[in-house]
Amino acid sequence: MRQIKESQLTRSVHGFHADLTGEVLLSDAISAPRAQACPLSEGDREDRYKKSGGQPLLEFGEEPNPYAGYVQTPALLALQTPRTGAAGEPSFLIMTQVMELLFKLVYTEAKLVRDHLEADRLSEALWTLRRTHQAMGVLAGTWDVLASLSPAEYNEFRDDLGEGSGFQSPMYRQLEFILGNKSKSMLRPHQGEPSAHDNLARTLAEPSIYDAAVRFLSRREFPIPDYCVERDWAEPRARDDEIIQVWRMIYDDPARHHELHRLAEALVDLAYLFGRWRFSHLLTVERIIGGRVGTGGTSGVGWLRKAADHRFFDELWTVRSVG
């Protein structure tokens, strides 16, 4: 693991570790033993409240305090290592890392929704989608911070990004795969990361959240074509008119198919929020670099505009035009 000295670490977190002395290594921060959890019961919490008089506890001995131990703040805050001294780079780097964490959260929730549907737990799937929407809404808003960078501020550090591009994010690709936008070629950028490659290959080969919804409809005895129930999940599936008609039945009688109608709209909510994230990405890039080419070999805005036109769960969008 690359070692980062204190001067780099202090600069990278801009004051979060202003009291550090001596040489600090990123490897030390990450490999430091995590504080053991000390579970508390409701009675334990009441006892501490009475002893403290309602004031926060301040003494935790020689160990990291319980918050730092749980969140692993030393490791987390050691990960910001700007490549330049540009004032705008910390915003770019930290918000990009925030996006990675949110990609992971939305993926985790979407996978749980998929698993609930596969196990016929519709109520649990709907509840988890509610939480997924909130996380996706936060993700869609992350571009607001990056959009505040001026072209001049971004250009101060853009060259130092080299060929790095968000297109190469393994967690973003996991999210696209679990939502159903699959392509075997998208495994190629991750050949140098065996763990990421294996995780992506596994998600590619599994049903997406929308595949699980269609399979759920089949088990509810709606007329779903067999090839949509069992197939090679790694391959994209063309729009199917029979499935569109099934959704049409559900939309035509939402009172009769109340929970299925809620499922359809919850999936569209998720697709809508993802579309907002993509469109905000497009506008932010256009605002900052205009028509210049991207860092990862793409045309930049032109490529993002094409990506922004994609909609997850195409049949649920098409059904709105079917009378």
N, C-alpha and C positions, 0 to 999 in steps of 0.2 A: 504494500500500500504506500502511496506517495506520502512523504512526510512534509508537514507544513510547520514552519517555525512560528514563534509567537508574533513576530512583526507582521507576518502575513495574516495570521489568525485574527489579531486585533483589528487590523485594517478591514478584514472581511466582514466582521460583525459590527463594526462602527459603534464601539462603546459597550456592547453587551459584555465583553470580557476586559474592560478597561483596567481591572485590578490584577490581571495576570502578571506573574513575575517569572523570570527564568524562561527556559525553552519549553514550549508546549507543542506536542505532536498530535496531529489529527488522529493517528493510529491509536494513541493513548486514550483520546476522548471516546473513540468508538469501541475500543476493546475493554474499557473500564467496566468492572463488574456492576451489574444493575442491582440497585438496592432491593433487598427482599421485601416483598409485600407483607404488610401487617394488617390483615383484615380487621375491620371494626364492626361490631354489632350496633344496633340502635341503642342498646344500653350503654355500650362503651362511649358512644358519641354524647349521650346525655351526661355521663360521668365527667368527660372532658369539659363539657360546657359549664358544669357546676364548679369544677375546680378552677377554670380560667375566668370565671365571672363573666363569661360571654365575650372575652377578648381573644384574638387569634393567638395560637401557640407560636412561640418564637425560638424555643430551644430544641435542637435535634441532635446534639452531640457532634461527633466528628464525621458522621455520615451526611451525604447530600440529603436535603430535606425531602419529604415524601413526594412533593410535586415534581421536583427535578429528577427524582429517581424514577417516577412513573413515565414522565414525558421524555426522559433522557435528554434534557436540555443541553448538557455539555456536548454530546455527539451531534445533536441537531444544529446547534448554533456554530459548530465548527465546520459545517459543510459549505458555508458561503466563502468562496475563494475567488474574488474578481481577478481578472487577468490584467486589468489596467487600473489607473487611478482616476478614471472618468467618473464624474459625479453621478451620472445617470446609470452606471452599470449595476450598482447594488439593487436598484429598483427592478431592473431587468432580470437579474439573476434570482433574487428572492421571489419575485412573483412567478417566475418560471418554475421554481421549486415548489411553490404553493400549488401551482397547477398540477404538477406531478402527484402531489399528495391527494389532490381532489380527484384526479383521474383514478387513483387507486381506490378512493372512497366510493366514487360512483360505480366503478367496476365491481367492487365488493358487494354493493347493494344490488346492482343489476343481476349479478350471479345468484344472489340469494333469492331474488324474485323468480329467476329462471328455475331454480331448484324447487321453490314452493309450487310453481305451476306444474312441474314434472311430477310432483307428489300429490297433485289435486288439492292443494291448500290455497284456494283462491282468495279467501279473506286475508290470509297472511301475506299473499303476494300483493294485494291491493294496499295493505298497510305499509309494507316495505316500499312500494312505489311512492307513497306519500313522502317518506323520508328521502328517497332518491331524488325526487323533484327539488327538494330544498337544497341538497348538495349540488345538484346540477345548476340551480339558480345562482349559487355562490360562484361556481366555476364560470358561468357566463359573464359574471360581473368582474372577473379578474382583469379583463382587457381594459377596464376604465383606468387603472393605474398605469399600464404600459402606454396607453394612448396619450398620456400626459408628457411623454418624451418628445422633444422636438427633433427634427431631422439632424440638426447639428449635434445634439446630445447623443443620439444613437450612433452617429458616424464616428464619434470619439472612440468607441470600442468595437464597432461592427467588424473591422478587419480581424480583430483578435478572436472572433468566433470561428474563424476558419470555415470549414465545411459543415459545421454543426447546424442542425435544423430541427425544429419541433417534429417534423415528419419522421425523424428517427427515434422518437420516444417509444420505448417498449410498452410503457403503461398506457399511453394513448392508443397504441395498436391493440392492446388487450381489450380496451373499452370498445373500440370499433368492432372487434371480433365478437364480443359478447352481445353487442347490439345487432349484429348481423351483416356488417359491411366487411365481407371476407375476401381475401385474395392470398393465394399461396406465395406469390411473389413478394409479399410484404414481410415474409420471414427472412428474406435475404439480408437486410441491413443488420440483423442481429446474430449472424453466424459467429461473430467474435465473442458473443456473450452466451455461453452454453445454457446457463440457467434461464435467462430471458427467452432464448430461442425455444427451449423445451416447454416453458409455460405457454408461450404463444402457439406452438404447434398443438398443444393439448386443447387450448380454447378454440383454435381453428377447427379441430376435429369434433367438437361437441356442438349440440344444438344451441342456437342463440336464444335470447329471451323471446324473440318473436316466433321462432320455431316451436318453442315450448308452448306459447299461446295457441298456435294452430293445432298442435298435438292435443292440447287440452280441449279445444273445440271438438276434435274428432272423438275423444272419449265421452263428450257430452252428446254424442250421436248426431252431430251436424255432418252434412255430406262433404267431407274433406277428402280430396283425392289421395289414394294410397301413397303415391310417390312423394307427397308432402309430409307424410307421417314417418316414414323410414326412408332415408336416403343418405348420400354422402354429404355430411354437414359442412365439409370444407369447401364445397362448391356453391357458388351463388345460385339462387333459384329465380327463375323468371316470374314475372307477375302472373297470377293464376286467376282467371275469371270466376271459377267456381268458388274460390275462397272469398273473392270480392262479393259475390252474391250471398255467401253466408254472413259476412259482416253487414250486408244490406238488410238482411232479415233482422239482425240484432238492432240495427239503427232504426228500422221501421217500427219496432215495438219495444222501446226501452223499458216500459213498465213490466212487460213480461220477462225480458232478459236483463233485468236491472243490473246484476253484478257483472255480467259480460259486457254490457254497455259501459259500465264504469271502468272495466279493464281496458276496453278499446280506447276510451278517452284518456285514461292514465298513460297508456303507451304513446298516444299522440302528444300529450303534454311533455313527455320525456323527449320525443323527437323534436318537438317545437323548441324546447330549451337548448337542445344540442345544436339546432339550426341557428339559434341566437348566438351561441358561442362561436360557431363558424363564421357567421356574418360579421360579428364584432372583430374577429381575427382579421378578416378581409379589410374592414374599414381602418383598423389600427395600422396594418401594414401599409395600406395605400396612403394613409395620412403621414406616415413616417418616411417611407422610401419611394413613394410614388410608383412610377413604372419601371424601376430598376429590377434586375433579376434577383432571385433569392440566393441565400447562402448555400443551400443544399443542392443546387443544380436545377431548380425549377425556374419557371418564368416569373415567379413572384406573384403579383396581384392576379395575373391571368390564370395561373394555376389555382389560386385560392378561390377565385370566382367560380371556377368549375366545381371545386369541392363544395362550395357553399350551396350549389344547386341540388346536391344530393339530399334525399330525405330517407330517414330510417322508416321502416314499416310502410313501404310504398302502397300496399293494398289498403291500408287505413286512410291514406290520403286520397287514393283514387275513388273510394266508396262515396266520398262527398260529391262526386260529379255524376254518380250513377243514380238515375231516377227509378 
